[in-house]
Structures are given as C-alpha cells and as structure tokens.
Amino acid sequence: MRALAMKQSSGIVHLYTQKTVLSMLLITCFAVMGIFPAAQGAPRPGMGHLAPVWIDAMDGFELRPPLNCEVLQPNFTPPSPEQNGAIPVRPGTLVTFVNNSLRWGIIVHLSELEKDVPLKTLLDQTVAEAQHNYPKVKVLTRRMTSNSGKHAGILVLELTTASNNKPVMRQQLIIRAAPKLYYLLTFFSPADQADGARACFLAMAKKFHLLNLKALQQQRAAAVSAGRTWLRGISAIDLNPKAIHPHLYQIQAAGRDIGYVLLSCYTGTEDGYTGVFSSTNARTFLPNGTVLLSKVTSFWAYAQQSKTPGPITHYTTWDKAVETLVPINNPQEVKARQERIIVDPKTNKQTLVHITIPYPNMQIHWARETGDEQSAFVPALNKHGQPTDLLVHHRWMTVYMQRRHVLPGQPTKPTHYELASYMPAYLPLTLKYFWPRLVNLSKPSAMGFVTFNSSTRRLGLRMLAVRGTQRITVNGHRIMVHHLTEQLDPGIANLWVNSRGVLIKYQGSDGSVWTPTTAAAMNKKWSASLAALKQ
C-alpha cells in the first residue's frame, strides 16, 4: 500500500510515496505550512470561487479546484497493461493544487490496499493514528456519505504538528471506488480560515466525481475513429481563407477586463509549401502596469501543391512567443534589466548575459513542430514563491512532425511515436479556433485527435464535440448559437459559434472569457496602459 508524504527543498513542495501501515494511509505529513507566506485574512469562498472543471481521464476523476491555484503534477508514468479486462490504475499522488497566498494545499491521491477495509474502520483508525502522532487533535467532522454512487466518508481534523505551532485543518473526502481501491481528496488550510476553507471544501466535494473508465475508453475510441474519418475528408483549402476575416475579442477573467486577442486566418507559404496560416495576437494588462504580449502562429499546408508533390494533410508548423513589457523610465533600470545572470539548470553555471528590451522574464521561444526546441528564460523563485532577478534557461520538449510520425522528446534524445492507422490522427493546430467552420453543426458529434499539450509537455488527446444549439447573452444581446466543446485533459474549453462557424463567445479551460469587441473600444480602454510603457 502507499501513502502520501511531503518534503521541503529550496522552499518548493515535492511529492513522493512511501510504504506504510494501514492506519497511516490517511496521515499526510503537512508540517511544511510555514513555507507559504502569511494569508491575508480568512476568505469565505463558495462555489463561485472554484475554477473550471479539471479532468483526469487517465486516472478517472474530475473536480473543480479553488481559483488561482498552481498545479503540481507528478512525473507521468503510463498505466500498466490491462489484465483480464480490468481498467489499469496508477496508485499514488495524482495531482496537487497549491494556493500560496491563502496557504492552501489540495491533493488527489489514489491508494490501492493489500486488503479491503470498511470506510468506517478506515476513518476510526485514521483518527486514532492522528491522536497518537500529533500533540493536539480535534475531530471536527466524521461522517459517512456517498459520491459517484460509491460509499464515501468525510473526515475533518484540526492538527497541531511538532514543527508548526499553528493549528492546521485537514479536510478529506475518501471514496471507496472498488475493493481495495480508494480515492482521497485532501484539503489543507490554516485553522484560522475554517469558515472559508470549509465552504470551499464542501463545494469541491460536490463537484468531485469518479468517471466510468471503461465507458470513457469506449467513447474515446469511437471519437478517434470519427476524427480519422473527418480529417480524411477535409484539407487546408476547405477553410476558404477569403471568407475568414480577423476577429477581435475582449478577454475577461473573474469578471474583470484584462485585455484582448485578435484571431486571424490567411494564406501564405512556409518551407516552400503553400497553405493556410492562423494566428492569435493577445495583450494582457496586469494591475502593476506590466503588459504580456503573446503570439501563436500555426501553418497547415494544402494537400496538393501546384508545382511539387503535396505533403500529407497533417503537415503543420507552430510558433509561439510570449514577452513581458514593463514601464521603464530610468535609464539605469533599463541597463539593469538588460544585464542578467543566467543559470544553466544542469551545471548550475552562471553567466552574465545582455538581454535586449522588452524585458523577457516570461519570454518563451517555441520552435516549429517540425523543428528544433522549446526554451525559455524563467525567473528563479525565492522560498515564498516570488520571482527574483535570477533567470534560469530551460529547454523543454521538442515536437517533430514527419509524415505520420510524431517525435516528442529532448532535441538530442527524441522519443519516437508512429501514428499507426488505428491511432488518433494529428489535428493541425491551425484548426484550434477554426474547426467549427469545417464540422457539421447540425447534429451532435464527437471527434478525437492526438496533439501536443503544452501545459503538460506531452502528447494528449484533444476531443472536439458539437453539443447542440443554445441561447446565450453576448454584449447585451440574446442570440441563438451552436455550443461546442474542446477537451484537452485536464481542461475543457467552451465555444459558441454562429451558423457559419464564426466564434461568438469562448470560455477557456482557465476560466477566461472572450467576447467580440472593436479596435476603437480596446484603444479607448487600454491606451493609457500602452502609453505608460514608453517603449
């Protein structure tokens, strides 16, 4: 059996598993609460303070974590092959959410025991073990419930650990998914935030659901087959770029205006091939005057070229760049921001480097999916999780696209994946926002494709679905639109389009909302912020 434990290294929480006795199953060491900065008061969040749905289709659960959490995922390990038709499981920590400002930690853990244990017995033994290991323990809640049609229990304890004199509240939802198999949702918070943390935990528990893995696999297999069939029948030329004009959308997060994004689609050439480009240009305005510039450009070659043999339909490239602009008025500050110490994470060697403005503390250079590398200058964090003047140069996963092959891995050590005929087709990223223009909107459907998931830095299955018609309000107008979803685990994005597939509203998996706007409106709203940059 496995239990979750935590350790502290350089102010960052790391996760690992260890062998333990049964009664220690739910005893999670959280004596590192001191690494979080002091909370600003005790919030009282509820359902409105939860982020959008977070789905782990590999491990069979979904939930809505609190807003503004950092996600910590363990290293990816594929499940073992199925045996006797059983769904494979990956016991251990599945995901961790951390909110540093509130000093909250939320962990989802899957435990596989050597023998089946009744939930009531498990709860009783957990309380007894806590009372044995901690100097002060209060049992605030201990009750049986149900979740996803399974027996479940809720246990809330207030603990005072040996290394932290301030009491900690630990709330847990434990679900018996199958004999010897238990899902744990554990919520740590300072005890002086009891009201807000309890409200948030109860809201999370209502939205925590186990998925039917066998049914999910069958649905995805059907979607993959539908995706291959659909993609064989279309090509880049079907986008008909002449009918696609740039569209401008304002961006909101948590009900607050934060910037705008421009979607464009146009013809051009790349690597000697003619095809369709799509691009997104976004500006996000932060409260401190900083402006984030983001640009993503994708290319999809026509299936047939005029003078050369055409590449296969899936030939694509993808470039992404993010830059940070900050108001700079002092020439000395400009020089200080240009001359930075860069640390090689492998050798720890430090080098003084001259970096041109705009100051790139979040600047990321992405190579094409047919090419070399993804790298970034990322600021090192102090023990409170705040950025410092020290930059670390990271080189991340590379994705190559050759015929029916996808090669993700480091530039010098690519990992070879062949997309066989029975596997998902590769979705050209040009279609990220434009696929509704090509799909049949008149009836519900679902399609699945393999794609590169930049958030998890590995290949993932992108699920596109047409849900049906829906009446929504956009910019004060009530209109009938087509509702579609795009799922790339763990997030789901919602799209609402008109009868021509033009995007009317977009809600990202991060909770951001896009609605149509005009250049005049955006210039009026953000002209002062842009002028302050003086760049």
C-alpha positions as CSV (number, residue, x, y, z in Angstrom):
1,M,0.0,0.0,0.0
2,R,1.1,3.6,-0.5
3,A,0.7,6.8,1.5
4,L,1.4,10.4,0.6
5,A,4.2,12.4,2.2
6,M,5.7,15.8,1.6
7,K,9.2,17.2,1.9
8,Q,10.6,20.6,1.6
9,S,13.5,21.5,-0.7
10,S,14.6,25.1,-1.5
11,G,11.2,26.3,-0.5
12,I,9.3,24.2,-3.0
13,V,7.0,21.3,-2.1
14,H,7.9,18.0,-3.7
15,L,5.8,14.8,-3.5
16,Y,6.8,11.2,-3.1
17,T,5.3,7.9,-2.0
18,Q,6.4,5.6,0.8
19,K,5.4,2.2,2.2
20,T,3.4,2.4,5.4
21,V,1.0,0.6,7.7
22,L,-2.8,0.6,7.1
23,S,-3.6,3.1,9.8
24,M,-1.1,5.6,8.3
25,L,-2.9,5.6,5.0
26,L,-4.6,9.0,5.5
27,I,-1.9,10.5,7.8
28,T,-0.3,13.1,5.5
29,C,2.6,15.0,6.7
30,F,1.9,18.7,6.2
31,A,4.3,20.2,8.6
32,V,5.7,22.5,5.9
33,M,2.8,25.0,6.1
34,G,5.4,27.6,7.1
35,I,6.8,27.8,3.5
36,F,3.7,29.7,2.5
37,P,3.5,33.4,3.1
38,A,1.0,34.7,5.6
39,A,-2.6,34.7,4.4
40,Q,-4.4,38.0,4.1
41,G,-7.4,37.4,6.3
42,A,-9.8,34.5,6.2
43,P,-11.8,34.4,3.0
44,R,-15.2,32.8,2.7
45,P,-15.2,31.2,-0.7
46,G,-18.0,29.1,-2.1
47,M,-19.0,27.6,-5.4
48,G,-18.3,30.9,-7.2
49,H,-14.7,30.7,-6.1
50,L,-14.0,27.4,-7.9
51,A,-12.0,27.2,-11.1
52,P,-13.5,25.4,-14.2
53,V,-13.7,21.6,-14.3
54,W,-10.3,19.9,-14.2
55,I,-10.5,16.4,-15.7
56,D,-8.1,13.5,-15.4
57,A,-9.4,10.9,-17.9
58,M,-6.3,8.8,-17.4
59,D,-7.0,8.3,-13.7
60,G,-10.8,8.5,-13.8
61,F,-11.9,11.6,-11.9
62,E,-12.9,15.2,-12.3
63,L,-13.1,18.2,-9.9
64,R,-13.2,21.9,-9.7
65,P,-10.2,23.2,-7.6
66,P,-10.2,26.7,-6.0
67,L,-9.3,29.6,-8.2
68,N,-5.7,30.8,-8.5
69,C,-4.0,27.6,-7.7
70,E,-0.7,26.4,-9.0
71,V,-0.9,22.8,-10.3
72,L,1.8,20.3,-9.4
73,Q,1.7,17.0,-11.2
74,P,4.0,14.1,-10.6
75,N,6.1,12.7,-13.4
76,F,3.9,11.0,-16.0
77,T,4.0,7.2,-15.9
78,P,1.8,5.3,-18.3
79,P,-0.5,2.7,-16.7
80,S,0.3,-1.0,-16.8
81,P,-1.4,-3.1,-19.5
82,E,-4.9,-4.3,-18.8
83,Q,-5.2,-7.7,-17.3
84,N,-8.4,-9.8,-17.5
85,G,-10.3,-6.8,-18.8
86,A,-9.6,-4.7,-15.7
87,I,-9.0,-1.0,-16.0
88,P,-5.4,-0.2,-15.1
89,V,-4.8,2.2,-12.2
90,R,-1.8,4.3,-11.1
91,P,-1.8,4.4,-7.3
92,G,-0.1,7.4,-5.7
93,T,-0.4,11.2,-5.9
94,L,-2.4,12.1,-9.0
95,V,-2.3,15.9,-8.7
96,T,-1.7,18.7,-6.2
97,F,-3.1,22.3,-6.2
98,V,-1.4,25.0,-4.2
99,N,-2.6,28.5,-3.4
100,N,0.4,30.2,-1.8
101,S,-1.4,33.4,-0.9
102,L,-4.0,31.5,1.2
103,R,-1.6,28.8,2.3
104,W,-3.9,26.1,0.9
105,G,-2.9,22.7,-0.4
106,I,-5.3,20.3,-2.2
107,I,-4.2,16.8,-3.0
108,V,-5.9,14.0,-5.0
109,H,-4.4,10.6,-4.1
110,L,-5.3,7.1,-5.3
111,S,-4.5,4.2,-2.8
112,E,-4.6,0.5,-3.5
113,L,-4.6,-1.5,-0.3
114,E,-3.5,-5.1,0.3
115,K,-6.9,-5.9,1.6
116,D,-10.4,-4.3,1.5
117,V,-11.2,-2.1,4.6
118,P,-14.6,-0.8,5.5
119,L,-14.6,3.0,5.3
120,K,-15.8,3.4,8.9
121,T,-12.9,1.4,10.1
122,L,-10.5,3.4,8.0
123,L,-11.8,6.7,9.4
124,D,-11.6,5.4,13.0
125,Q,-8.1,4.1,12.6
126,T,-7.1,7.4,11.0
127,V,-8.4,9.4,13.9
128,A,-6.6,7.1,16.4
129,E,-3.3,7.4,14.5
130,A,-3.6,11.2,14.3
131,Q,-4.2,11.3,18.1
132,H,-1.1,9.2,18.5
133,N,1.2,11.2,16.3
134,Y,0.2,14.8,16.9
135,P,0.2,16.7,20.3
136,K,-3.3,18.2,19.7
137,V,-6.0,16.8,17.6
138,K,-9.7,17.9,17.3
139,V,-12.2,15.8,15.4
140,L,-14.5,18.4,13.8
141,T,-16.4,16.1,11.4
142,R,-16.6,12.3,10.9
143,R,-19.5,11.1,8.9
144,M,-20.4,8.7,6.1
145,T,-21.8,9.9,2.7
146,S,-21.8,8.9,-0.9
147,N,-20.1,10.1,-4.1
148,S,-20.5,9.0,-7.7
149,G,-22.7,6.1,-6.5
150,K,-19.9,4.8,-4.2
151,H,-19.6,4.7,-0.4
152,A,-17.6,7.6,0.9
153,G,-16.6,9.3,4.1
154,I,-15.7,12.9,5.2
155,L,-13.2,13.5,7.9
156,V,-12.2,16.9,9.2
157,L,-9.4,17.2,11.8
158,E,-7.6,20.1,13.4
159,L,-4.0,19.2,13.9
160,T,-1.0,20.9,15.6
161,T,2.2,19.4,14.3
162,A,5.5,19.3,16.1
163,S,7.2,21.6,13.6
164,N,4.3,24.1,13.3
165,N,2.7,25.5,16.5
166,K,-0.2,27.0,14.5
167,P,-3.1,24.5,14.1
168,V,-3.8,23.2,10.6
169,M,-7.2,22.0,9.4
170,R,-7.2,18.8,7.2
171,Q,-10.4,18.0,5.4
172,Q,-10.7,14.7,3.5
173,L,-13.2,13.1,1.2
174,I,-12.5,9.4,0.9
175,I,-14.3,7.3,-1.8
176,R,-14.2,3.5,-2.0
177,A,-14.1,3.2,-5.8
178,A,-13.7,-0.6,-5.7
179,P,-12.5,-3.3,-3.3
180,K,-9.1,-2.2,-2.0
181,L,-9.1,1.0,-4.2
182,Y,-9.7,4.4,-2.6
183,Y,-9.7,8.0,-3.9
184,L,-8.7,10.7,-1.4
185,L,-9.4,14.4,-1.8
186,T,-7.4,16.2,0.9
187,F,-7.6,19.9,1.7
188,F,-5.1,21.6,4.0
189,S,-5.5,25.1,5.3
190,P,-4.7,27.2,8.4
191,A,-7.2,26.6,11.1
192,D,-8.0,30.3,11.4
193,Q,-9.5,30.1,7.9
194,A,-12.0,27.5,9.0
195,D,-15.2,29.1,7.6
196,G,-13.8,29.9,4.2
197,A,-11.9,26.7,3.8
198,R,-14.8,24.5,4.9
199,A,-17.2,26.3,2.4
200,C,-14.7,25.7,-0.4
201,F,-14.1,22.1,0.5
202,L,-17.8,21.3,0.6
203,A,-18.2,23.0,-2.8
204,M,-15.3,20.9,-4.1
205,A,-16.7,17.7,-2.7
206,K,-20.0,18.2,-4.5
207,K,-18.1,18.7,-7.8
208,F,-15.7,15.8,-7.3
209,H,-16.8,12.8,-9.4
210,L,-15.4,9.5,-10.4
211,L,-15.5,8.6,-14.1
212,N,-16.6,5.4,-15.7
213,L,-13.2,4.5,-17.2
214,K,-14.5,1.6,-19.3
215,A,-17.3,3.7,-20.8
216,L,-14.9,6.6,-21.3
217,Q,-12.5,4.5,-23.2
218,Q,-15.2,3.2,-25.5
219,Q,-16.4,6.8,-26.1
220,R,-12.9,8.0,-26.9
221,A,-12.3,5.0,-29.2
222,A,-15.4,5.9,-31.2
223,A,-14.3,9.6,-31.2
224,V,-10.9,8.7,-32.5
225,S,-12.4,6.7,-35.4
226,A,-14.7,9.6,-36.2
227,G,-11.8,12.0,-36.1
228,R,-9.8,10.0,-38.6
229,T,-12.7,9.8,-41.0
230,W,-13.5,13.5,-40.7
231,L,-9.9,14.6,-41.3
232,R,-9.5,12.4,-44.3
233,G,-12.4,14.3,-45.9
234,I,-11.0,17.8,-45.4
235,S,-7.9,19.8,-46.2
236,A,-6.5,23.3,-45.6
237,I,-8.0,24.6,-48.7
238,D,-11.5,23.9,-47.3
239,L,-11.0,26.8,-44.9
240,N,-11.6,29.1,-47.8
241,P,-9.5,31.9,-46.3
242,K,-11.2,34.6,-48.3
243,A,-14.3,34.2,-46.1
244,I,-12.3,34.5,-42.9
245,H,-11.6,38.0,-41.6
246,P,-9.7,39.0,-38.5
247,H,-11.9,39.0,-35.4
248,L,-11.1,40.9,-32.2
249,Y,-12.3,39.7,-28.7
250,Q,-12.0,41.3,-25.3
251,I,-10.7,39.0,-22.5
252,Q,-12.2,38.8,-19.0
253,A,-11.1,36.8,-16.0
254,A,-13.2,36.6,-12.8
255,G,-15.5,39.3,-14.3
256,R,-12.6,41.8,-14.8
257,D,-11.3,43.1,-18.1
258,I,-7.7,42.0,-18.6
259,G,-7.0,42.6,-22.3
260,Y,-7.8,41.5,-25.9
261,V,-7.0,38.9,-28.6
262,L,-7.0,39.1,-32.4
263,L,-7.8,35.9,-34.4
264,S,-6.6,35.9,-38.0
265,C,-6.6,33.3,-40.8
266,Y,-4.7,33.9,-44.2
267,T,-2.9,32.2,-47.0
268,G,0.9,32.1,-47.4
269,T,3.9,29.9,-47.8
270,E,6.1,28.0,-45.3
271,D,9.1,25.8,-46.0
272,G,8.3,26.1,-49.7
273,Y,4.7,24.9,-49.3
274,T,1.5,26.9,-49.8
275,G,-1.2,26.7,-47.2
276,V,-3.2,28.5,-44.5
277,F,-1.8,30.4,-41.5
278,S,-3.8,31.1,-38.4
279,S,-2.6,33.4,-35.7
280,T,-3.6,34.7,-32.3
281,N,-2.2,38.0,-31.0
282,A,-3.1,38.8,-27.4
283,R,-2.3,41.6,-24.9
284,T,-2.9,41.1,-21.2
285,F,-2.7,44.0,-18.8
286,L,-1.7,43.3,-15.3
287,P,-2.6,45.6,-12.3
288,N,1.1,46.6,-11.8
289,G,1.4,48.1,-15.3
290,T,3.0,45.1,-16.9
291,V,1.7,44.0,-20.3
292,L,2.1,40.5,-21.6
293,L,2.3,40.1,-25.3
294,S,1.5,36.6,-26.7
295,K,1.6,35.5,-30.3
296,V,0.9,32.0,-31.7
297,T,1.2,31.3,-35.4
298,S,0.2,28.0,-37.0
299,F,0.5,26.7,-40.6
300,W,-1.3,24.0,-42.4
301,A,-0.2,23.0,-45.9
302,Y,-2.6,22.3,-48.7
303,A,-2.9,18.7,-49.6
304,Q,-1.9,19.4,-53.2
305,Q,0.7,21.9,-54.3
306,S,0.9,23.5,-57.8
307,K,4.5,22.6,-58.7
308,T,5.6,20.0,-56.2
309,P,4.1,16.8,-54.8
310,G,1.9,17.8,-52.0
311,P,2.7,16.9,-48.4
312,I,0.3,14.9,-46.4
313,T,-2.7,16.6,-44.9
314,H,-1.3,16.7,-41.4
315,Y,1.8,18.8,-42.3
316,T,1.8,21.7,-39.8
317,T,4.2,24.1,-38.1
318,W,3.6,26.1,-34.9
319,D,5.5,29.1,-33.4
320,K,4.7,30.7,-30.0
321,A,6.3,33.7,-28.3
322,V,5.4,35.4,-25.0
323,E,7.0,38.7,-24.0
324,T,6.7,40.9,-20.9
325,L,6.7,44.7,-21.2
326,V,7.1,46.8,-18.1
327,P,7.1,50.6,-17.6
328,I,10.7,51.7,-17.6
329,N,11.5,55.4,-17.0
330,N,15.0,55.2,-15.5
331,P,17.9,54.5,-17.9
332,Q,19.8,52.7,-15.1
333,E,16.9,50.5,-14.7
334,V,16.9,49.6,-18.4
335,K,20.6,48.6,-18.1
336,A,19.9,46.6,-15.0
337,R,17.1,44.7,-16.7
338,Q,19.2,44.1,-19.8
339,E,22.2,42.6,-18.0
340,R,21.1,39.4,-16.2
341,I,22.7,36.4,-14.7
342,I,21.5,33.2,-16.4
343,V,21.8,29.8,-14.7
344,D,22.2,26.5,-16.5
345,P,20.0,24.1,-14.6
346,K,22.1,21.1,-15.4
347,T,25.6,22.5,-14.5
348,N,24.5,25.4,-12.2
349,K,27.0,27.5,-14.1
350,Q,26.1,31.3,-14.0
351,T,26.7,33.6,-17.0
352,L,26.2,37.3,-17.3
353,V,24.1,37.9,-20.4
354,H,22.9,41.0,-22.2
355,I,19.2,40.7,-23.0
356,T,17.5,43.3,-25.1
357,I,14.4,45.0,-24.1
358,P,11.5,44.2,-23.8
359,Y,12.5,42.5,-20.5
360,P,11.9,38.8,-21.1
361,N,11.2,37.4,-17.6
362,M,8.4,35.4,-19.2
363,Q,9.7,35.3,-22.8
364,I,9.3,31.9,-24.3
365,H,10.7,30.9,-27.7
366,W,8.9,28.0,-29.3
367,A,10.2,26.3,-32.4
368,R,8.0,24.8,-35.1
369,E,6.6,21.4,-34.6
370,T,8.8,20.3,-37.5
371,G,11.9,21.7,-35.8
372,D,14.2,22.2,-33.0
373,E,13.4,23.2,-29.5
374,Q,11.3,25.0,-27.0
375,S,13.2,27.1,-24.5
376,A,12.6,29.9,-22.1
377,F,14.2,32.3,-19.7
378,V,12.2,31.8,-16.5
379,P,12.8,33.8,-13.3
380,A,14.0,31.8,-10.3
381,L,11.7,31.9,-7.3
382,N,12.5,32.6,-3.7
383,K,11.2,30.5,-0.8
384,H,7.9,32.5,-0.8
385,G,7.3,31.6,-4.5
386,Q,8.1,35.2,-5.7
387,P,10.2,35.9,-8.8
388,T,13.8,37.1,-8.3
389,D,16.3,38.8,-10.6
390,L,18.0,35.4,-11.3
391,L,16.9,33.8,-14.6
392,V,17.1,30.1,-15.4
393,H,17.3,28.9,-19.0
394,H,15.1,25.9,-19.6
395,R,14.9,23.7,-22.6
396,W,11.7,21.7,-22.9
397,M,10.2,19.0,-25.0
398,T,10.6,19.1,-28.7
399,V,7.8,18.0,-31.1
400,Y,8.6,17.0,-34.7
401,M,6.1,16.2,-37.4
402,Q,7.1,13.9,-40.2
403,R,4.6,12.2,-42.3
404,R,2.6,10.0,-39.8
405,H,5.3,10.3,-37.1
406,V,5.4,12.5,-34.0
407,L,8.7,12.7,-32.2
408,P,8.4,14.3,-28.7
409,G,11.5,14.5,-26.6
410,Q,14.6,16.5,-26.0
411,P,16.5,17.7,-29.1
412,T,19.3,15.1,-28.7
413,K,17.1,12.3,-27.4
414,P,13.8,12.3,-29.3
415,T,11.2,9.6,-28.5
416,H,9.6,8.0,-31.5
417,Y,5.9,7.6,-31.8
418,E,4.4,6.3,-35.0
419,L,0.8,7.2,-35.7
420,A,-0.5,3.9,-37.0
421,S,-3.7,3.6,-38.9
422,Y,-5.7,2.7,-35.8
423,M,-4.3,5.5,-33.7
424,P,-5.7,9.1,-33.5
425,A,-5.0,11.4,-36.4
426,Y,-2.9,14.5,-35.7
427,L,-5.0,17.6,-35.6
428,P,-3.4,20.6,-37.4
429,L,-3.2,23.4,-34.8
430,T,-4.4,25.8,-37.4
431,L,-7.9,24.5,-36.5
432,K,-7.7,25.3,-32.8
433,Y,-10.3,28.1,-33.2
434,F,-11.4,27.4,-36.8
435,W,-12.5,23.8,-36.8
436,P,-16.2,24.9,-36.2
437,R,-16.1,26.3,-39.8
438,L,-15.5,22.7,-41.2
439,V,-17.5,20.5,-38.9
440,N,-21.2,19.7,-39.4
441,L,-23.0,21.9,-36.8
442,S,-26.5,20.4,-37.5
443,K,-26.1,17.4,-35.2
444,P,-24.2,16.3,-32.1
445,S,-20.9,14.6,-32.7
446,A,-17.5,13.9,-31.1
447,M,-14.0,13.5,-32.6
448,G,-10.7,12.8,-31.0
449,F,-7.2,13.7,-32.2
450,V,-3.7,13.4,-30.9
451,T,-2.0,16.7,-30.3
452,F,0.8,18.3,-28.2
453,N,-0.3,19.5,-24.8
454,S,2.0,22.4,-23.9
455,S,0.7,22.6,-20.3
456,T,1.7,19.0,-19.6
457,R,4.5,19.0,-22.2
458,R,3.5,15.7,-23.6
459,L,1.1,14.3,-26.2
460,G,-2.6,14.3,-25.3
461,L,-5.9,13.5,-26.8
462,R,-7.9,16.5,-28.0
463,M,-11.7,15.9,-28.0
464,L,-13.9,18.1,-30.2
465,A,-17.6,17.9,-29.7
466,V,-20.7,19.5,-31.2
467,R,-23.3,19.8,-28.3
468,G,-26.3,21.4,-30.0
469,T,-28.0,24.8,-30.1
470,Q,-28.2,27.1,-27.2
471,R,-29.5,30.7,-26.4
472,I,-26.9,32.9,-24.7
473,T,-26.4,36.6,-24.0
474,V,-23.4,38.3,-25.6
475,N,-22.7,42.0,-25.1
476,G,-26.3,42.5,-24.0
477,H,-27.9,40.7,-26.9
478,R,-29.8,37.4,-26.6
479,I,-28.9,35.1,-29.5
480,M,-29.2,31.5,-30.6
481,V,-25.9,29.8,-31.3
482,H,-24.2,26.4,-31.6
483,H,-22.5,25.1,-28.5
484,L,-19.2,23.2,-28.9
485,T,-16.5,21.9,-26.5
486,E,-12.8,21.3,-26.8
487,Q,-11.3,19.0,-24.2
488,L,-7.6,18.5,-23.7
489,D,-7.2,16.9,-20.3
490,P,-7.3,18.3,-17.8
491,G,-9.3,21.3,-19.1
492,I,-12.4,21.9,-21.2
493,A,-13.0,25.0,-23.3
494,N,-16.5,26.0,-24.5
495,L,-17.1,27.6,-27.8
496,W,-20.3,29.3,-29.1
497,V,-20.4,29.9,-32.8
498,N,-22.9,31.2,-35.4
499,S,-24.3,29.1,-38.3
500,R,-21.1,29.8,-40.3
501,G,-18.8,28.6,-37.5
502,V,-17.6,32.1,-36.6
503,L,-16.7,32.3,-32.9
504,I,-19.2,34.4,-30.9
505,K,-18.0,33.5,-27.4
506,Y,-15.1,31.5,-26.0
507,Q,-14.6,30.3,-22.4
508,G,-11.1,28.8,-21.9
509,S,-10.2,26.0,-19.5
510,D,-8.6,28.6,-17.3
511,G,-11.9,30.4,-16.8
512,S,-11.1,33.3,-19.1
513,V,-14.0,34.5,-21.4
514,W,-13.7,36.1,-24.8
515,T,-16.5,38.1,-26.4
516,P,-16.5,40.2,-29.6
517,T,-15.3,43.8,-29.4
518,T,-13.9,46.6,-31.7
519,A,-10.4,48.2,-32.0
520,A,-11.9,51.5,-31.1
521,A,-13.3,50.2,-27.8
522,M,-10.0,48.5,-26.9
523,N,-7.9,51.5,-27.8
524,K,-10.1,53.7,-25.6
525,K,-9.9,51.2,-22.7
526,W,-6.1,50.4,-22.8
527,S,-4.5,53.5,-24.4
528,A,-3.2,54.8,-21.1
529,S,-1.6,51.5,-20.2
530,L,0.1,51.3,-23.6
531,A,1.3,54.9,-23.3
532,A,2.8,54.2,-19.9
533,L,5.2,51.6,-21.4
534,K,7.1,54.3,-23.4
535,Q,8.7,51.5,-25.5
